[in-house]
Amino acid sequence: MPKMTTQPAGTGRHVTVHATRLTAEAFQPYGRVISTARADLTRKDGDFTARLHVSHRVPAVIENINRHMDHSQLFIPLGGAPVVIVVAPPDQPMDGFDPSTIVAFVADGTQAFTFDAGTWHIEPRALVSDTCNLINVQTRGYERHTELIRFAEHHVNVALTIDVAGL
């Protein structure tokens, strides 16, 4: 399980998330690591769409987190570049969201993965380069069913720490 520390910071709250290697078992509460077995994709309505997603380098501070209540989402890394995945459990409410439930994983660049419907997440981010390319599969009308939390509005600072040597 990824390590995380929480401490007060000034008038707000400071949370530090430490990323660990992506494994199917550790990621199971949030989605699936794609393997040779079929993985279900779910949707309530609309068509699935696929697009090339250019992701930027992982930030030191996580400013927002969002979720899609109506569908799962699939990411397929291209080019073998490692990506950072930041998620929180789908049972976390929008009002009263606990940032200490955020965890982070590093995918090695060969692992495709899904976010289950309702899983809080940021977009996957490049670890070692300025950008990386992924195929993003999700429903066409995702904006209608997206919930977004901006941490600054709640006086929360979520820092991300990645020890590449420890992976």
C-alpha positions as CSV (number, residue, x, y, z in Angstrom):
1,M,0.0,0.0,0.0
2,P,1.4,3.5,-0.8
3,K,2.7,5.5,2.1
4,M,1.0,8.8,2.9
5,T,1.5,11.4,5.7
6,T,-0.9,14.1,6.8
7,Q,0.0,17.1,8.8
8,P,-1.4,20.6,9.4
9,A,0.2,23.3,7.3
10,G,-0.6,26.8,8.3
11,T,-4.4,27.4,8.2
12,G,-4.9,24.5,5.8
13,R,-4.2,20.8,5.6
14,H,-1.1,19.3,4.0
15,V,-1.2,15.7,2.6
16,T,1.8,14.0,1.0
17,V,1.3,11.0,-1.3
18,H,4.1,8.6,-2.0
19,A,3.9,6.6,-5.2
20,T,4.5,2.9,-5.4
21,R,4.8,0.4,-8.3
22,L,1.5,-0.5,-10.1
23,T,0.4,-4.0,-9.4
24,A,-3.0,-5.6,-10.2
25,E,-3.6,-6.4,-6.6
26,A,-2.8,-3.0,-5.2
27,F,-4.8,-1.2,-7.9
28,Q,-7.9,-3.4,-7.6
29,P,-10.0,-1.0,-5.4
30,Y,-9.7,1.7,-8.1
31,G,-9.8,-0.2,-11.4
32,R,-8.0,-2.9,-13.4
33,V,-4.5,-3.4,-14.7
34,I,-5.2,-4.9,-18.2
35,S,-3.8,-8.4,-18.7
36,T,-4.6,-11.3,-21.1
37,A,-8.0,-11.7,-19.4
38,R,-10.8,-9.6,-20.6
39,A,-11.6,-6.4,-18.6
40,D,-15.1,-5.0,-18.5
41,L,-15.8,-1.4,-19.4
42,T,-19.0,0.0,-18.1
43,R,-21.2,2.9,-19.2
44,K,-24.8,4.1,-18.4
45,D,-25.4,5.8,-21.7
46,G,-23.7,7.1,-24.8
47,D,-20.9,5.7,-26.9
48,F,-17.4,5.0,-26.0
49,T,-14.8,7.2,-27.8
50,A,-11.1,6.9,-28.1
51,R,-8.6,9.7,-28.5
52,L,-4.9,10.3,-28.3
53,H,-4.2,12.0,-25.0
54,V,-0.9,13.9,-24.6
55,S,-0.1,14.0,-20.9
56,H,2.4,16.3,-19.3
57,R,5.0,15.7,-16.5
58,V,3.7,14.8,-13.1
59,P,3.1,17.8,-10.9
60,A,4.7,18.2,-7.4
61,V,1.3,19.4,-6.1
62,I,-2.1,17.9,-7.1
63,E,-4.5,20.8,-7.6
64,N,-7.7,19.0,-8.6
65,I,-9.2,15.5,-8.6
66,N,-12.3,14.3,-10.5
67,R,-14.4,11.3,-11.2
68,H,-16.9,10.1,-13.7
69,M,-20.0,8.6,-12.2
70,D,-21.4,7.0,-15.3
71,H,-18.5,5.0,-16.9
72,S,-15.2,3.4,-16.5
73,Q,-12.2,4.8,-18.3
74,L,-9.3,3.0,-20.1
75,F,-5.8,4.3,-20.7
76,I,-3.3,2.6,-22.9
77,P,0.3,4.0,-22.8
78,L,2.1,4.4,-26.0
79,G,5.9,4.4,-26.5
80,G,6.8,2.6,-23.2
81,A,7.2,5.7,-21.1
82,P,6.3,5.2,-17.4
83,V,3.3,7.1,-16.1
84,V,2.1,8.2,-12.7
85,I,-1.5,7.3,-11.7
86,V,-3.2,9.2,-8.8
87,V,-6.5,7.8,-7.5
88,A,-8.8,7.8,-4.5
89,P,-11.6,5.3,-3.6
90,P,-15.0,5.7,-5.3
91,D,-16.7,5.6,-1.9
92,Q,-15.3,9.1,-1.0
93,P,-18.1,11.7,-1.1
94,M,-17.7,14.9,-3.0
95,D,-18.7,16.9,0.1
96,G,-16.3,15.8,2.9
97,F,-13.7,14.2,0.6
98,D,-10.8,13.0,2.6
99,P,-7.5,13.8,0.8
100,S,-5.6,11.3,3.0
101,T,-7.3,8.5,1.0
102,I,-5.4,9.5,-2.2
103,V,-2.8,7.0,-3.4
104,A,-0.4,7.0,-6.3
105,F,1.1,4.3,-8.5
106,V,3.8,4.2,-11.2
107,A,3.0,2.2,-14.3
108,D,6.0,1.0,-16.2
109,G,4.8,2.1,-19.6
110,T,3.7,-1.3,-20.8
111,Q,0.6,-1.5,-18.5
112,A,-2.8,-0.4,-19.7
113,F,-5.3,0.3,-16.9
114,T,-8.9,1.3,-16.2
115,F,-10.5,3.6,-13.7
116,D,-13.8,2.1,-12.3
117,A,-16.8,4.3,-12.5
118,G,-16.7,6.7,-9.5
119,T,-13.0,6.4,-8.9
120,W,-11.4,9.7,-8.1
121,H,-8.4,10.5,-10.3
122,I,-6.2,12.9,-12.0
123,E,-5.1,12.3,-15.6
124,P,-2.2,9.9,-15.8
125,R,1.1,11.9,-16.0
126,A,4.5,11.5,-17.5
127,L,7.2,10.4,-15.0
128,V,10.5,10.8,-16.8
129,S,9.8,13.0,-19.8
130,D,8.0,16.3,-20.4
131,T,5.1,14.5,-22.1
132,C,3.8,11.0,-22.9
133,N,1.1,9.7,-25.1
134,L,-1.8,7.5,-24.1
135,I,-5.0,6.3,-25.8
136,N,-7.9,7.4,-23.6
137,V,-11.2,5.5,-24.0
138,Q,-14.3,6.9,-22.3
139,T,-17.9,8.0,-23.1
140,R,-18.6,10.9,-25.4
141,G,-20.7,12.8,-22.8
142,Y,-18.3,12.4,-19.8
143,E,-18.5,16.1,-18.9
144,R,-22.2,15.8,-17.9
145,H,-21.3,13.1,-15.3
146,T,-18.0,14.5,-13.9
147,E,-17.5,15.7,-10.3
148,L,-14.5,17.9,-9.7
149,I,-12.8,19.0,-6.4
150,R,-10.3,21.9,-6.4
151,F,-8.2,21.5,-3.3
152,A,-7.3,25.1,-2.9
153,E,-11.0,26.0,-2.4
154,H,-10.8,23.7,0.6
155,H,-7.5,25.0,1.9
156,V,-5.8,21.6,1.2
157,N,-2.3,21.1,-0.3
158,V,-1.7,17.6,-1.7
159,A,2.0,17.0,-2.5
160,L,3.2,14.1,-4.5
161,T,6.5,12.3,-3.8
162,I,8.0,9.8,-6.1
163,D,11.2,7.9,-5.2
164,V,12.2,6.5,-8.7
165,A,15.1,4.5,-7.2
166,G,12.7,2.8,-4.8
167,L,10.5,1.5,-7.6
